[in-house]
C-alpha cells in the first residue's frame, strides 16, 4: 500500500515564511507611514489655526 504525498507539509513550509514576510512588510509600512501621516495632520492643524508659515 502506498502512502499519499506529503502535500500538506510542503504547503505549510511555504506558507509560514510567506506570512512572516507579509507581517514584516506590514509593520515596516506602518513605521514608514505613521510619521508622514502625523506631519500631514500637524500641518493641517497649523493651517486651520490661520498660520501661513507651517513648514511647507
N, C-alpha and C positions, 0 to 999 in steps of 0.2 A: 504494500500500500504506500502510495507517495504522499508526502506532506505538501500542503499549499505553500506557495511562495511567500516569503516574509514581506509582503507589501506594506503592512501596517508599520513595521519598524522603519522602513525606508522613508515613508511619508513623515513619520514622527521626527526622524533625524533631519529631514529637510525643513520641516515646519518650525522647529524650535529656534534655529538661527535666524530664520526669516522674521519671526515675531520679535526676537531680540533686536534685530536691525531696525525694524519699524518703530519699536519703542524708543530706541536711542535717537532715531530721526525725529520723532515727535517731541522728545524732551529738548533736543538741540534747537528745533524750530521754535519752541516756546521761549527758550533762553534768548534766541536771536530776535524774536518778535516783541517780547514784553517791553524792553527799553524803548523801542521805536514807538510803540503804542502809548507809553507813558509820556514820552516827549511830545507826541502829537496832541494828547489831551492837555498837557500843560500849556502848550502854545495856544490852543483853542480857549482855555481859561483866561490866558493873558489878553487875547484879542477881545473876548467877551467883556472884560472889565474896562475896555476902552483904551488900553495902551497901544501905542503904534510901534514901539521898538521891542518886539517879542523874540528876538534872536533868530528871526527868519528861519 
